[in-house]
Amino acid sequence: MSKDHSAKHDRQGKDPIVSEITETDIRTVLEQYLRICESPENQKNARYWTNAGEPWLIERWRGVPATNSGAFTMALDIAGYSTVLDIPCPAYYETAEAQLYGQMRYHLWEAEYFRSNRFFDTTAFASLGAVWEASLFGANTIFPDGQAPWVDMRNPLLKDRDLSVLRTIGLKSAKLAARMHQFHERMRELTEGSGIRAMYPTFLRGPYSVATQLRETTSLLMDILDAPQFVHDLMRRITDGLMVHAHERAEYLGEEVAPAKLYNDEIGTPMLSNAMYEDFILPYEIELAEFHKTVTYWHSCGVTDDFYESVAAIPNLRMMHVGPWSSVEKAADVFGKADIALDICVNPTKDVYDRTPDEMRAKLQAIKAACDGKVRYAVRADGFQIANTIERDLEKIRQWNDAAIEVFGTVEGER
């Protein structure tokens, strides 16, 4: 990683403002990114992932580990890139040109400044972040400065237990759905002949996560206690809607229904018990797994130890997320036996910004000791935003990068 962390846009020189991005600007970064994808270093990194070369189908690529001796990846959050690279938000989510150009720029920055096992594939994605699914059902969305969009939880769509306000889902049935469709069409034009493919995204969030965005978490938890049939009716509507959209997407692209992903940051103790998960959530996740034939990834940043055995029963699950507050040791035991890979995520503040290099190495060594030889796994340090200064925070990230190289020994040579 370069010592000059404060220098922005090193690879591209002076960048145009959003309104001035030209097709020539975009072609330039596409050509640079293709060279990264075709580089010998990137091809070597493919060996660490069973899905290298498979489109991730949402913006932020994550690898399904192929080895039980570990690998690691690193990335900033879009809010971090907004600060470090002057990628303007919400403009990044307003035009296909701004998003494609910004996306390529932060890929190039990652390739230059991080030395990890990240695999760069030849794809680009239209993205509306975590609001995509709920917006299709009619949820209100907000686009804050310097951040990814979010659902307006102060004004939830389902203020009452009335499902009639839910919009019928379809490929272009809502304002943001039409924007996503237009983004994909325009990105296909912009990438034509470049060697980079524009991908139409799949759903990211699982049905319970969408339910919390439509109803609001506290209200939904009260519904589980006071109106369980309403919760099942809501989960039914969401699950059916997700399957309808997946089918329409496949028909539009002339492809098979893509594998599912189940992101559910709202699933965790103490808010939910495993009995509640098995009653109100798991049956719908299993239904989606059977419809999609594969679930690439189950994700929650919550405390999920109590749910491990139940999640492992989801058919054809390829990878389980283990968040900073969950047990790596238990995950290695449960999912190792089921041959389900682990995506182990550290806390960007407590494990990186607040730690010394020795403490970082100790953290990584503890993970390695828990997993080596037991389960396929990788360690991911991402979601970084600038909490202090750019120089200070990127220096701490560099220290983590050096510690991971030392512990895992999976990066060769100098960039």
N, C-alpha and C positions, 0 to 999 in steps of 0.2 A: 504494500500500500504506500502510495506517495506520501512523503513528509509534508507536502504543501497542501494541507487539507482545505484551506480557505479558497484556493483557486477554483473557480467554477467554469464549467464548460470547456475543460482542457482539450478534449478530443475534437470538439466541433468548432472551436474558436468562438467568436461572438455570435450569439444566437438571436434569431429574429423574435420580435414579440409575436404573440399568438396570431394577431390579425395579418401579419406579414409572412407567415409560413408559406413557402411555395412548394410545388411538387418537386422542384430541384433539391430543396432542403431535405425533403422526405427521402428522395432517392439516395441522397448522400449518406444519411444515417442507416438506411436499409442495406446499402452496399457494405458499410462498415460492420454492421451487425452480422451479415452473412459471412464475412471473413472470420468473425469470432466463432460462429457455429461450425465452420469448416476447419478450424484450427486444430492442429495435432493435440494440443492440451485439452480442448473440449472433447475430442473423440476418445481420449484416454479416460476422461471423467464418465463417459457413458457406461463403463464397466461397473460402476457403483450403483446403478439403478436398473430395475427391471422394466421401467417405463420410458427409458431414454428413446426418443424418437416418436413416442405416442403423444399426441396433443393433450395438454392438460385441460384445455377447453374453458379455463377461466384465466384471468390475467396473470396471477402470481404462480409460477411453476413450482411444483413440489415433487421431489423424487420418491419413488417407492424403493426402499433399499434392497440391494441384491446381496449384501454381505453381512455376516454376523460378527465382523471385526470392526465395524463402524465407518462412517463417513460424516462430513459436515457441510452445511451451507450457511450463507449469511445474506441478509438483505435489509434495506431500510423500509419503513412504511411510506406510503405515498405522501404523508405529511412530512416525513424526513426528506424525501426527494424534493418536495416543494421548497423547503428551506435551503438545502444544500445545492440544488441545481436550478433554482428559480423556475421550477415547473409550476405554473400558476393554477391554483384551484380556486374557484370551480371551473375555470376555463378549460381545464383538462377533460372535463366531462361534458363539454358543450358542443364540440365539433370533432369529427373523425380525424381531421388533420392535426388538431392539437393533441389528441390522445395518441395517435400513432407516432407522431414526432416525439412526444414526451416519453412514451413507452420505450422507444428505441434508445433515447438518450440515457435513461436510467439503466437499461441493459448494458449499454456500453460503459457506463460508469462502474457498474458492478464488476464487469470483466476486467477493467483496468485497476481498480482499487482493492478488490477482494481477491484473496488466493484461497479458493475453497474447491469443493467437489461439485458445485452447481453445474448442471448440464444446460446449455443454451440450445433450444430447439428452434427450428425455422418456422416459427409461427408468430402471429400478432393477434391480439384479441380486443374486441369491443368490450368495455366494462363500465358498469354503473355501481360497482362496489356492493355493499351489503344491502342496498335498498331494492335491488332488482326484483326479487321474488315478491316481496310484500307490495311493491308498487303495482304489480300486475293485478292484484286483487283490489286495488283502489287506495292503498295507504298514502298518506301525505308524506312528502319527502322534503328535506332541506339540503342546501348545498352551501356549507359554511366556507369561509375563506381559509385557505391553507390546509383543508382537510378533505377526506372522502365524504361523499354524501351519506346522510343517515335518515332513518324514518323519524318523523316528528312525533315523538312519544308524548309530548304535552297535549297533543290532539289526536289520540288513537282513532282509527277508523271505527272499531267496535266499542263505542262508548257504553253500549248496552248489549244484552244477550240477544242480538237480532242479526242473523246472518243474511238477511235480505239486502243489506247494504254492500255485500261483497260483489265485486264486479266479476262477470263471467270471463274466465281467462282465455287468452288466445295469443297468437304470435304477434299481432299488431293491435291488440284490443285496448291498449292504454297508451297514454302520452309517452311514458318512458319506454314502453315496448316499441312504439313507432320509432323513437330515437335510436334504440339499440339496433333495430332492423336497418335503419338508414346508415348508422355507423358501419355495420358490416358490409352493406352494399358499397359504400364509399371506400372503405378500406380494401375491399377486393379490387376496386379500380386502381387505387394508389399503389398496391403491391403487385399488380399484374406484371409478370415477367421478371420480377426481382429475385425469385428464389425463396421469398418469404410468403407464407400462406396466411391469409386473413381467416380467422376461425369464428364461427358463430358460437357464443358461449352457451354452456349448459347451466342448469341451476346449481347453486352453491349451497344454499341453506336447506336444512331438513325441515320437515313439516312443523315440529314443535317450535323451532326458532322463528319460523314465519308466523306461527300463532301468537307468540309473545309480541311480535312487531305489530300485529293487527289489533290485539286486545290489550296489550301492556302487561308486563310480567306479574305484578302484584294482583291485578284483577284476574288473570288467568289462574294463578295459584288458588285464589279464593273460589273460582269456578270449579276447580278440581275437587274442592271440599264440599261446596254447596250445590253445584249443578253439573255433576259428572257427565250427564248425557249431552249437555251443551258442548262440553269439551270434545267429546267423541264426534259430535256432529261437525264441529269446526275442523277437527283433524281430518275428518272424511272429506270435507269440501276442499281443504288445502291439498291433500294427497291426490285426489282426483284431478284437481287443477294442474298440479305439477306433472302428472302423467299425460294429461291432454297436451300441455305445452311441449313436453318431450317428444310426443308423437308428431305434433305439427312441425316441430323443428326438423325431425328426421325426414318427414315427407318433403319439406321445403328444400332440404339439402340433397335428397335422394340417397340417404344413408340409413343404416340401422340405428335404432335408438341407442344413444351413447351411454356409457357407464354413469352411474349416479355418484354424487358426493353428498355427504350428510354433515354439514357444519351446524353445530348446536351449542354455542357458548353458554346458553341458558340451562343446559343439563349439567347438574352437579349437586353434591351435598353442600350445605344442609337444606337447600331449597326443595330438592326432590329426593325421595327415597327410591331405592331400587324397585320396590313394589309399585310405586307410582309410575316409574319409567316403564316397567313391564306391562302395566295396564293401559296407560294413556299414550305411549310413544312407540315402544318397540314393535307392536303389531303393524303399524303404518310404515315403519322403516323396513321391516321384513317384506311388506307388500311392494314397496318401491324397489328393494333389492331383487325381488323375483321379476318385476316388470322390466328393470334395466339389465338384468342378468348378472351384473357386477356392480359392487360398490367400491369405488377406488379408495375412498377415504372417509373415515368417521372422525369428527373433530369436536372437541370441546375444551376450552381453556379452564373450565371449572374443575372441581375436585371430583374425579370420576372413578376412584378406586372401587367403590361399591358396585359399579356398573360393569366392570370388566367382563365377568363371565357372561352376562346377558348380551353385551355388545358382540362378544366373540361368536355368539350363535347366529348373527346375521349372515345369511348365505352369501358366499363369494365375496367376502370383505377382504380387501388386499392390504390396507394399512390403517393403523390406529394412531391417533394423536395422543401424546402423553404431555400434558401441560406442566407448568412450573410447580403446581401445588399437588400433583398426583404422584403416586408411587411408581418409580421406574422399576424397582425390584419386583413388585407384584406384576406389573405389566409384562416384564420380560418372561416371567413364569407362565402367566395365563396365555399370552398371545404367542409366545414361543412354541408352546404345545400345539397351538392351532395353526402354526405356520402363517401368522399374520404379522407383517412388518410393523415396526414402530417408528413414528416421527416424533422425536423427543424435542420439545421446545423449551428453551430456557427463558427466564425473566430478563428482559433487556435492561431493566434498572438494577434489580437486586443482584443479578448474576454477572453483569458486565459493568455498568456505570459505577456501581458502588463497591467493586471488588479490586483487589490488587492482582497482579499477574500470577502470583503464587496461589491465591484463592481461586482464580479462574482455572488454573491447571488442576487443582484439587477437585473442583466440580466436575470437570471433564473426565478425570481419572475415576471418580466414583461412578459415573455413568458407564464408562467402559468396563469397569469391574462387574457391574450388575448385569451387563448385556452380552459381553463377548462369549461366543460359543453357544449362546442360549436362544438368540433371536436375531433376525435381520433388523438392523436399526441404523438411524442417522440422527445427528444432533443439528438442530436448526436454531440459529440466533437471528431473529428478524423482528419486524415491528418497531424498529428503532425510529424514534423521533428525536429532535434536538431539544434536550431538556436543560442544557447549560449553555455552552457556546459550541459552535461548529468545531473549532479546533480541539477543545477538550473532549467532546463526545466521540469524535472520530478517532482521536488518539486512544481512547478506551476500547473502541471497537477494534482498532489495530492490535492492541494487546491481546484481546480475545482471539483474534485471527491467528496471531503467533502461537498462543497457547494451544489452539486446536491443531495447528500444523505439527507441533511438538508431540502432542498426545496421540494423535491418530496416524501420523506419518503417511498421509495419503496425498500430499502435494509435493511435487518434485520441482527443483530448479527455482529460478528467479523469474518474476514477470518482467 
